[in-house]
Amino acid sequence: MKFSWVGCQPNCQGWVSAVGIVTADSPRDFDEFAHGRQLSGATMVLDSSGGSVNDSIELGRRFRELGMLTTVGVSVLTHSARGVRANVSPEAYCESMCVFLLLSGKLRYVPEQAHVRVHQIWMGDRADDARAATYSADDLMIVERDIGRLAKYTFDMGGAGDLLLLSLNVPPWEDLHELSREELRLTNLVTTGMVNQPGSPNAAVVELTPKRVQGRFVSSAVATETNPQPAKSTKSAEAMGRTGGVTARPGRE
């Protein structure tokens, strides 16, 4: 996951753009990004297909300690004769463990055009053909351990058990489940129904522009996606072995 600061003075205070897959390096990368910056109460704009369960939990706790706001979107810089204008396109994805990063926000907003999708965590080296794979007692221990950690984190962040229920009902051989507006409220992923006006100290974004974003970033190891339409997925999650943890794989092929 890559972090960058998007400035929008004098219209608002700016925000943090978080794009890509959460890996074992992401908590450290965020610490390095945050060093010397006043991020308390800042807004985190998420566009991610998920990643490592345990590292996402660690990252989410950092966001909560800073009292950050969270939303889903793609940061867009528009160049014109008047200079560079920053806004956020709501046509974005927050999938798998990204959903739990969204949950870490002190305030949480999901625009109508955003796609928030969930699924089970799984042993990733067997997610491609999960039904045909074999599993050891150690494998089950890893998954159950990480589900327990995820459950504690969910309740610590103020989420509802419905979020875990909806996620854990979707096996790796099925498409990710996109949460409806009702489900976003039921799971407590959304805590505000509007974006504060630009210039407010709590302004979540300077502008939510309903435009499609071409060339959405997935990760440095995955080809850039140029199809703006939501794609179906049959991927689920992967485990890093006995000393690692379960990690969510990209939600789109």
C-alpha positions in Angstrom: 0.0 0.0 0.0 1.3 3.4 -1.0 0.6 6.5 1.1 0.7 10.1 -0.2 -0.5 13.5 1.0 -2.9 15.4 -1.3 -2.9 19.1 -0.5 -5.9 21.2 -1.4 -5.2 24.6 0.2 -7.0 26.9 0.5 -10.1 24.8 -0.1 -9.5 22.3 2.7 -6.8 20.8 4.9 -5.9 18.0 2.5 -6.0 14.2 3.0 -4.0 11.0 2.9 -4.4 8.8 -0.2 -3.9 5.1 0.5 -3.8 2.9 -2.6 -2.9 -0.8 -3.1 -2.5 -4.0 -1.3 -1.6 -4.2 2.4 1.6 -6.2 2.9 3.9 -6.9 5.8 5.7 -3.6 5.0 2.6 -1.4 5.1 2.6 -0.5 8.8 6.3 0.5 8.7 5.7 2.4 5.4 2.9 4.3 7.1 5.0 5.1 10.1 7.7 6.5 7.8 5.1 8.5 5.9 3.5 9.8 9.1 6.8 10.9 10.6 6.9 14.7 10.8 3.4 15.1 9.6 0.4 16.3 11.7 -2.1 13.5 10.8 -4.3 13.7 13.9 -7.9 13.9 12.7 -6.9 13.8 9.0 -8.9 11.9 6.4 -7.7 8.6 4.9 -9.1 8.0 1.4 -8.9 4.3 0.6 -8.7 2.5 -2.7 -7.6 -1.1 -2.1 -8.3 -4.7 -2.8 -7.2 -5.8 0.7 -4.1 -7.6 1.9 -2.7 -9.2 5.0 -5.1 -9.7 7.8 -2.7 -9.1 10.7 -0.9 -6.2 9.1 -4.3 -4.6 8.2 -5.3 -4.9 11.8 -2.0 -3.3 12.9 -2.5 -0.5 10.3 -6.1 0.1 11.3 -5.2 0.5 14.9 -2.6 3.2 13.9 -5.4 5.1 12.0 -7.7 4.9 15.1 -4.9 6.2 17.4 -4.6 9.2 15.2 -8.4 9.8 15.2 -8.5 9.7 11.4 -11.6 9.9 9.3 -12.0 7.3 6.5 -13.7 7.2 3.2 -13.5 5.4 -0.2 -12.3 7.1 -3.3 -9.5 7.8 -5.8 -7.6 11.0 -5.5 -7.6 13.0 -8.8 -5.4 15.9 -9.7 -6.7 18.1 -12.5 -4.3 20.4 -14.3 -5.6 23.7 -15.8 -4.6 27.2 -16.5 -5.5 28.1 -13.0 -3.2 25.5 -11.6 -3.7 22.1 -10.0 -7.0 21.2 -8.5 -7.4 18.2 -6.2 -10.6 16.2 -5.7 -11.8 12.7 -5.0 -13.6 10.4 -7.4 -16.0 8.1 -5.6 -15.8 5.4 -8.3 -13.4 3.3 -6.2 -13.1 -0.1 -4.6 -12.5 -1.1 -0.9 -12.4 -4.9 -0.7 -11.6 -7.6 1.7 -9.3 -6.2 4.5 -9.7 -2.7 3.1 -13.2 -2.8 4.6 -11.7 -3.3 8.0 -9.3 -0.3 7.4 -12.4 1.7 6.6 -13.8 0.6 9.9 -10.9 2.1 11.7 -12.0 5.7 11.0 -13.3 7.8 13.9 -15.9 8.9 11.3 -16.7 6.8 8.2 -18.3 7.9 4.9 -18.9 5.8 1.9 -20.2 7.6 -1.3 -23.0 6.1 -3.3 -20.7 5.2 -6.3 -18.1 3.3 -4.2 -17.9 -0.5 -4.1 -17.3 -2.1 -0.7 -17.0 -5.9 -1.0 -16.2 -8.7 1.5 -15.3 -12.4 1.6 -13.8 -15.0 3.8 -10.2 -15.3 4.8 -8.5 -18.4 3.5 -5.3 -20.2 3.0 -4.2 -18.3 -0.1 -1.8 -20.9 -1.5 -5.0 -23.0 -1.9 -7.5 -20.3 -2.7 -7.4 -20.9 -6.5 -8.9 -24.4 -6.1 -10.0 -24.4 -2.5 -12.5 -27.3 -2.7 -9.8 -29.7 -4.1 -7.1 -28.7 -1.7 -6.2 -30.5 1.6 -5.8 -28.8 4.9 -3.9 -29.7 8.0 -4.7 -29.0 11.7 -2.1 -26.2 11.6 -3.9 -24.6 8.6 -7.2 -24.5 10.6 -5.4 -23.1 13.6 -4.0 -20.2 11.5 -7.4 -19.3 10.1 -9.3 -19.6 13.3 -6.6 -17.6 15.2 -6.8 -14.8 12.7 -10.6 -14.8 12.7 -10.4 -14.4 16.4 -8.0 -11.4 16.0 -10.3 -9.9 13.4 -13.4 -10.3 15.6 -11.7 -8.5 18.5 -10.5 -5.7 16.2 -14.0 -5.4 14.7 -15.6 -4.8 18.1 -12.8 -2.6 19.3 -13.4 -0.3 16.3 -17.1 -0.2 16.9 -18.1 -2.5 14.1 -21.1 -4.9 14.3 -21.0 -8.7 14.3 -23.0 -8.5 11.1 -19.8 -7.5 9.3 -18.1 -10.7 10.3 -21.2 -12.7 9.5 -21.4 -11.2 6.0 -17.7 -11.7 5.3 -17.4 -15.2 6.6 -20.4 -16.4 4.6 -18.5 -15.9 1.3 -16.2 -18.8 0.4 -13.2 -18.3 -2.0 -15.0 -20.1 -4.9 -17.8 -17.4 -4.9 -17.7 -13.8 -6.0 -17.1 -11.2 -3.4 -20.3 -9.8 -1.8 -20.8 -6.1 -2.4 -22.4 -4.4 0.6 -25.7 -2.6 0.0 -26.4 0.8 1.6 -28.5 -1.0 4.2 -25.7 -3.4 5.0 -23.2 -0.6 5.3 -25.4 0.9 8.0 -26.1 -2.4 9.6 -22.4 -3.2 9.9 -21.7 0.3 11.3 -19.2 0.9 8.4 -21.0 4.2 7.7 -21.3 6.7 10.6 -22.1 9.9 8.6 -24.2 10.4 5.5 -22.6 13.5 4.2 -19.2 15.1 3.6 -18.4 18.3 5.5 -18.0 21.5 3.4 -14.5 22.4 2.2 -12.7 24.5 4.7 -14.1 22.7 7.7 -11.5 21.2 10.0 -13.2 17.8 9.5 -13.7 18.1 5.7 -13.5 14.5 4.5 -12.8 15.4 0.9 -12.7 18.6 -1.0 -15.1 17.3 -3.6 -16.6 14.0 -4.6 -16.8 14.0 -8.4 -18.8 11.2 -10.0 -16.2 10.5 -12.8 -14.8 7.1 -13.8 -11.1 6.7 -13.2 -9.1 5.0 -16.0 -6.1 3.0 -15.0 -6.9 2.1 -11.4 -3.8 1.2 -9.4 -3.8 -2.3 -8.0 -0.2 -3.0 -6.9 3.3 -2.8 -8.3 3.1 -6.5 -9.0 -0.3 -6.5 -10.8 -1.1 -5.0 -14.1 -3.0 -1.7 -14.1 -6.7 -2.1 -14.6 -8.1 -0.1 -17.4 -11.7 -1.4 -17.3 -13.7 0.9 -15.0 -16.6 -1.5 -14.7 -16.7 -3.6 -11.4 -15.3 -7.0 -12.2 -16.3 -10.3 -10.6 -13.9 -12.3 -8.5 -13.5 -15.8 -7.3 -10.4 -15.1 -5.2 -10.4 -15.1 -1.5 -7.4 -15.0 0.9 -4.0 -16.4 1.6 -2.0 -17.5 4.6 1.7 -16.7 5.0 2.5 -19.9 6.8 2.6 -20.9 10.5 4.4 -17.7 11.6 2.6 -15.4 9.3 -1.1 -15.0 9.0 -4.0 -15.0 6.6 -3.9 -12.3 3.9 -6.6 -11.2 1.5 -5.8 -11.5 -2.2 -6.7 -8.9 -4.8 -10.5 -8.9 -5.3 -10.4 -8.6 -9.1 -8.6 -10.6 -11.7 
